[in-house]
Amino acid sequence: MTESTENNEEEIVVITFWQLLKSTLSAFIGVQSNANRERDFKHGKVFHFIGIGLLFGLLFICTIVTVVQIVMHVTGSN
C-alpha cells in the first residue's frame, strides 16, 4: 500500500457498548471529556445515544418515584 492510499482510507472505529454507556453517563452529568465527545460525534450513531439517554432518563424518574414512595411510607404519610 502506498502512503497516499493509507491517508485516503478512513480509520474504522467501533464504539463498544461500554464506551457508549460511559459516554452517555458522563454527558448526563456534564463531565464528558472533549476527546470522548469528538470520538462520539465522529464514530457514534445518534440513535444509540438517544436510546441509551431515554433509558437513563426513565431509570432516573423511576428511581426518584421509588425513593419518594419509600420516604412517604416510612414517615407514615399517604
C-alpha positions as CSV (number, residue, x, y, z in Angstrom):
1,M,0.0,0.0,0.0
2,T,1.3,3.4,-0.8
3,E,1.3,6.3,1.6
4,S,-1.4,8.2,-0.3
5,T,-3.7,5.2,-0.2
6,E,-3.3,4.9,3.5
7,N,-4.1,8.5,4.0
8,N,-7.3,8.3,1.9
9,E,-8.7,5.3,3.9
10,E,-10.8,6.2,6.9
11,E,-10.0,4.5,10.1
12,I,-13.0,2.5,11.1
13,V,-13.6,2.9,14.9
14,V,-16.4,1.0,16.5
15,I,-17.8,2.3,19.8
16,T,-18.3,-0.6,22.2
17,F,-21.4,-0.9,24.4
18,W,-19.3,0.1,27.5
19,Q,-17.9,3.2,25.8
20,L,-21.4,4.1,24.8
21,L,-22.7,3.6,28.3
22,K,-19.8,5.6,29.8
23,S,-20.1,8.4,27.3
24,T,-23.9,8.7,27.9
25,L,-23.5,8.7,31.7
26,S,-20.7,11.3,31.5
27,A,-22.8,13.5,29.3
28,F,-25.8,13.0,31.5
29,I,-24.0,14.6,34.5
30,G,-22.0,17.0,32.4
31,V,-18.4,15.7,32.7
32,Q,-17.8,14.4,29.2
33,S,-14.2,14.8,28.1
34,N,-13.5,16.6,24.8
35,A,-11.7,13.6,23.3
36,N,-14.6,11.3,24.0
37,R,-17.1,13.8,22.8
38,E,-15.2,14.2,19.5
39,R,-15.0,10.4,19.2
40,D,-18.7,10.0,19.8
41,F,-19.7,12.6,17.2
42,K,-17.3,11.2,14.6
43,H,-17.9,7.5,15.1
44,G,-21.1,7.1,17.1
45,K,-24.6,6.5,15.9
46,V,-27.1,9.1,17.1
47,F,-29.9,6.5,17.6
48,H,-27.7,4.6,20.0
49,F,-27.1,7.7,22.2
50,I,-30.8,8.7,22.0
51,G,-31.9,5.2,23.1
52,I,-29.5,5.0,26.0
53,G,-30.3,8.6,27.0
54,L,-34.1,7.8,27.1
55,L,-33.4,4.6,29.1
56,F,-31.3,6.6,31.7
57,G,-34.0,9.3,31.9
58,L,-36.7,6.7,32.5
59,L,-34.5,4.9,35.1
60,F,-33.8,8.3,36.8
61,I,-37.5,9.1,37.0
62,C,-38.4,5.6,38.3
63,T,-35.6,5.9,41.0
64,I,-37.0,9.3,42.2
65,V,-40.6,8.0,42.3
66,T,-39.4,4.9,44.3
67,V,-37.4,6.9,46.8
68,V,-40.4,9.3,47.4
69,Q,-42.7,6.3,47.9
70,I,-40.3,4.8,50.4
71,V,-39.9,8.0,52.3
72,M,-43.7,8.6,52.4
73,H,-44.2,5.0,53.6
74,V,-41.6,5.3,56.4
75,T,-42.9,8.7,57.6
76,G,-46.5,7.4,57.6
77,S,-47.6,10.0,55.0
78,N,-50.0,8.9,52.3
